[in-house]
Amino acid sequence: MVTPPPPAPSTLVARAKTFLGTKWAALRSSWHGIPIETLSPETGQAVLWGVGVLALCAYTMGLPFIRSGDTADMAIVGLSAGLFTLLLNGVYVLKGPIRHYLAVGSICFLLLAGGLVLSNARPMIDTAAANDDRCRALQKDMLSSHPRKANGPDLFQALGCSPSGADRRIFVPPTDREIAAGHSLPHGGYTEGPDRSPGSD
């Protein structure tokens, strides 16, 4: 059985060009089948307002996690979101076939931003949870009767902590009179009067 000789390189290149050209033409036809040309700037303005409100809500709710994410990745997410908005605006404002290319570009930037957010989600959640634990420990120490950290308030502010918990008690050191009595006394054993306040000597 005689094996036919392999096709010449020029034949393979021609076949590849024909195949790619056919696929590209089909893709362009499918793009033009999307009713992008019927979109108006007024509709685009409404869509952009909705995207802006949604982005603001997502940023506000996710700010504790965003601060815990990778700085470079979060910067790329912000840049991608801005380019997505810019290209999406072009889809509604510009005319002609360029709208289809802008639509594809906006989807690509949206997928890039979403992928980076998902890849950083687990580390951001873990870091935010660890920071919450540190904040609770600092808060408990600051409200205790004998704080161990003299710079607790500074650390609490530097870590971006916020007061948490439903316990309204503030633990204060016992007064000398309470120490002598061996138990707690009303207002530390001090009396109230016209010129005295609870806890004053």
C-alpha positions in Angstrom: 0.0 0.0 0.0 1.5 3.3 -1.1 1.3 6.1 1.4 0.4 9.5 -0.2 3.0 12.2 0.3 2.2 14.8 3.0 0.7 18.0 1.7 3.1 20.8 0.9 3.5 23.6 3.6 1.9 26.1 1.2 -1.2 23.9 1.0 -1.4 23.6 4.8 -1.2 27.4 5.1 -3.9 27.9 2.5 -6.2 25.5 4.3 -5.5 27.2 7.6 -6.3 30.6 6.1 -9.5 29.3 4.5 -10.6 27.7 7.8 -9.8 30.8 9.9 -11.5 33.0 7.3 -14.6 31.0 7.4 -14.8 31.0 11.2 -14.1 34.7 11.4 -16.9 35.4 8.9 -19.3 33.3 10.9 -18.3 35.1 14.1 -18.8 38.5 12.5 -22.2 37.4 11.2 -23.2 36.2 14.7 -22.0 39.6 16.1 -24.1 41.5 13.6 -27.0 39.3 14.6 -27.0 40.9 18.0 -29.3 44.0 18.0 -26.6 46.3 19.2 -27.4 48.9 16.6 -30.8 49.4 18.2 -29.3 50.7 21.4 -29.6 54.4 22.2 -27.5 56.8 24.3 -30.5 57.3 26.6 -30.5 53.6 27.3 -26.8 53.6 27.8 -27.0 56.4 30.3 -29.6 54.5 32.4 -27.5 51.3 32.2 -24.4 53.3 33.3 -26.2 54.8 36.3 -27.3 51.3 37.3 -23.7 50.0 37.0 -22.4 53.0 39.0 -24.9 52.4 41.8 -24.2 48.7 41.9 -20.4 49.3 41.9 -20.8 51.8 44.8 -22.8 49.4 46.8 -20.3 46.6 46.2 -17.4 48.8 47.2 -19.1 50.0 50.4 -20.1 46.5 51.5 -16.8 44.9 50.5 -14.4 47.7 51.8 -13.2 45.6 54.8 -12.3 42.8 52.5 -10.8 45.1 49.8 -8.4 46.5 52.3 -7.2 43.0 53.0 -6.6 42.1 49.3 -3.5 42.2 47.2 -2.7 45.8 46.3 -1.6 45.1 42.7 -4.6 42.9 42.0 -7.1 45.4 43.5 -5.5 48.1 41.3 -6.0 46.0 38.2 -9.6 45.3 39.2 -10.2 49.1 39.5 -8.5 49.8 36.2 -10.5 46.9 34.5 -13.7 48.2 35.9 -13.0 51.7 34.6 -12.2 50.4 31.1 -15.3 48.2 31.2 -17.4 51.3 31.9 -15.6 53.3 29.2 -16.1 50.6 26.5 -19.7 50.0 27.6 -20.4 53.7 27.2 -19.0 53.5 23.7 -21.3 50.6 22.8 -24.3 52.9 23.4 -22.8 56.2 22.1 -20.8 55.2 18.9 -22.2 54.0 15.7 -21.2 51.3 13.3 -19.5 47.9 13.5 -17.1 49.2 16.1 -19.9 48.7 18.7 -19.4 44.9 18.5 -15.7 45.1 19.2 -16.3 47.5 22.1 -18.9 45.0 23.5 -16.4 42.1 23.3 -13.7 44.3 24.9 -16.0 45.3 27.8 -16.9 41.7 28.5 -13.2 40.8 28.5 -12.4 43.5 31.1 -15.4 42.4 33.2 -14.2 38.8 33.2 -10.7 39.9 34.1 -11.9 41.9 37.1 -14.3 39.2 38.2 -11.5 36.5 37.9 -9.1 38.6 40.1 -11.8 39.2 42.7 -12.6 35.5 42.9 -9.0 34.5 43.1 -8.5 37.0 46.0 -11.7 36.2 47.8 -10.5 33.4 50.1 -7.3 35.3 51.2 -9.2 38.5 51.7 -11.8 36.8 53.9 -9.1 35.0 56.0 -7.1 38.2 56.5 -10.2 40.2 57.4 -11.3 37.6 59.9 -7.8 37.6 61.5 -7.9 41.4 61.7 -11.3 41.2 63.4 -9.9 38.8 66.0 -7.0 41.2 66.7 -9.5 44.1 67.1 -11.6 42.2 69.5 -8.6 41.3 71.6 -7.4 44.9 71.7 -10.9 46.1 72.6 -11.2 43.6 75.4 -7.8 44.7 76.7 -8.6 48.4 76.5 -11.9 47.9 78.4 -10.4 45.7 81.1 -9.5 46.9 84.6 -5.8 46.3 84.0 -4.8 46.9 80.3 -1.7 45.1 79.3 -0.9 47.3 76.2 -0.2 50.9 76.8 -0.5 51.6 73.1 -3.7 49.7 72.7 -5.8 52.7 71.4 -3.1 53.5 68.9 -3.0 49.9 67.6 -6.8 49.9 67.5 -6.9 52.9 65.3 -4.0 51.8 63.1 -5.6 48.5 62.3 -8.8 50.3 61.3 -10.8 48.6 64.1 -14.4 49.6 65.0 -16.0 49.0 68.4 -17.9 45.7 68.3 -20.0 43.5 70.7 -23.1 44.1 72.8 -21.4 44.3 76.2 -21.9 47.8 77.6 -19.7 47.2 80.7 -16.4 49.0 81.1 -14.1 47.4 83.6 -12.3 49.9 85.8 -9.6 49.3 88.5 -11.0 49.1 92.0 -10.5 52.2 94.2 -8.4 52.2 97.4 -11.6 52.1 99.5 -12.8 49.0 97.6 -9.4 47.3 98.0 -9.6 48.1 101.8 -13.2 46.8 102.0 -12.4 43.7 100.0 -15.4 44.1 97.7 -17.0 46.5 95.3 -18.8 49.6 96.7 -21.4 51.9 95.1 -19.4 54.5 93.0 -16.2 53.1 94.5 -17.2 54.1 98.0 -17.5 57.8 97.2 -20.6 59.8 98.0 -22.5 62.1 95.7 -23.0 65.7 96.7 -23.3 69.2 95.3 -19.6 69.4 94.7 -18.9 65.7 94.2 -19.5 63.3 91.3 -19.4 59.5 91.4 -15.8 58.3 91.5 -14.3 61.6 92.6 -12.2 61.9 95.7 
